Amino acid sequence: MSGIDVGEELGARAAQARALALLRIRSRALAVAILPAAVAVVLFAADAQGHLAGPVWDAVRWTVLGVAVVVLLVTVLVAVSVARARPAMSPTVPVPEEGAPDLYRLVRDLADRLDVPAPSAVALTPDCDSWLEDRTHRALRKGPGASAEDADTAPVLVIGSPFLWWMRVAELRAVLAPVVAGTGPSAHPDIAAARRFVRGLDAAIADAAAPGRGPVRGAPLAFAGWVARLLLRACRGHAAEMERCVAAAASMRAQTVDYGLRIAAQEQVGLAYAGWDRLLTRVALPAWRMGRWPSRLDAGVVSALTELSRRDRLADGFALRLGERPACDLLEEPGVADEAASLLAARLFHGGPAESGPGWAPVDWQQYPDEVVDRKWRSEAARLHRVLDTLGVPRASAADPAVPTLARVMEHLSGAGGPGGPGEALAAGIGAAIAREEAEAPVHGGSQGQGGQVQGAAGSGPADDPLDLWGPGPLPLFPLQPPRTGTELLADHVGAMVCCAAVDTAGAAPGLDWLDGPALLVGGERRADLAAPVLSLVEDGDPDPLLSWLAEVGVRSDKPVRLV
């Protein structure tokens, strides 16, 4: 037996040992629950045989019986709560086999080479990660008609959608090898039972914490959640160690498949993650904030990383890979999958309805400069002038006091550096205006319909939408961007005003930089040197650097600017 086989066997045995430890915790909890009933049976059996007689023992017998009944009722309550709780399921885009036969063929071939069960299905996640997700709890909740085969369904393979577009087919197979290898340990009955036990406890805790429960139903659920929390606390160490051992065993098994290529493919994983992060925070977020969602985020990853390989000498050679077959060719309709994953990303990372509508519409990359960048600049410039109006700052044009100009902004901020000056008051006003607008914006709930599905996958109704588990509130998992300071907000708004003036008076144009987001194009070339002059004006009240920049580009600060 080779060293790899020995390592895999040791990891699998360690995982099984931890699974048995988890099941022993379940057995001990059950034993504690039935202990009063067992004692009551012994006491009544002794009475039937003429032992332990007398009024005192009669009182003891009936007291123990009462305690046993109460404990059994509580045990049934907790067991039903755990069984009926709905464990969390990762929001994904289902990929039916008819929509990606080549991808399913690759996964099954990989499972055959690893000698493990093939995943039951494939799904996409709008993130740079891949994993196996056990969804047998959904089969177990189908009711009396569910068959044994339903309960033994293999886990679903969830693939990060950016991987499909950036990675080549061979790289994707190498990256998925250790993930698919995890179906082997998942098929072990002890490990599967232990996972179901832990997931049920976790779901019961979440169910007990859900708002909107009345006192009649809320009190029993709260108690069941408290018991589940105690059990989960006892299970936590064993569960974590079990999953670590499962991952180690799967990794050892996967070393026999494309091991050399996997080292290079892992570099692409890190690169894809960096490009995805920049694309979300710099490109997608500005669009989401104004009610537009880029419909081809995964294709944008390729453009962003290609641009990175052009700029960064450390990325030399990455662009040469683009001549090989991309993994997205394994899908019958990559555009449909990309659009569904892009909408799911917008819902998860920003919040929004499941379908397009008024105030929430898709935008293609070709339309992005005009429909997002230009609109963003003009919206921020309009907000800047509204705040100036509330501060009583006069318009700069004597001929037409109603028209907004860049000169008005510059004259107000010139010499206004330092704390306590008009620049600080303007920044505070902009922050307050943004807060008011966000408070007045409609809140998109998480249960407004079914997420997109790829290539004819049949939707089974809103009740099966995994995003319903998040409740009726907004969906963002975490803020993509930290809160901005007043100075940063003011600099953004002044820069937007300068860009509007450049477009309206100097023939510039809005553009898209794949790594940095909205960009100003002058003569077809991106001008990335605007930030420093704007900061000099905002922070120091010094307009000279910006005046020099405006003269170089040919911007007229006294000319009116069109706002939204």
PyMOL commands that set and color helices and strands:
alter all, ss='L'
color gray80, all
select helices_A, chain A and resi 3-48+55-84+97-99+101-114+136-140+148-151+161-166+169-180+183-186+189-209+215-254+259-289+297-311+313-315+318-323+327-330+334-349+368-390+406-413+422-440+462-464+466-470+486-505+531-540+544-553
alter helices_A, ss='H'
color red, helices_A
select strands_A, chain A and resi 93-95+121-125+131-133+156-160+292-294+361-363+509-513+517-522+525-526
alter strands_A, ss='S'
color yellow, strands_A
deselect
rebuild
show_as cartoon
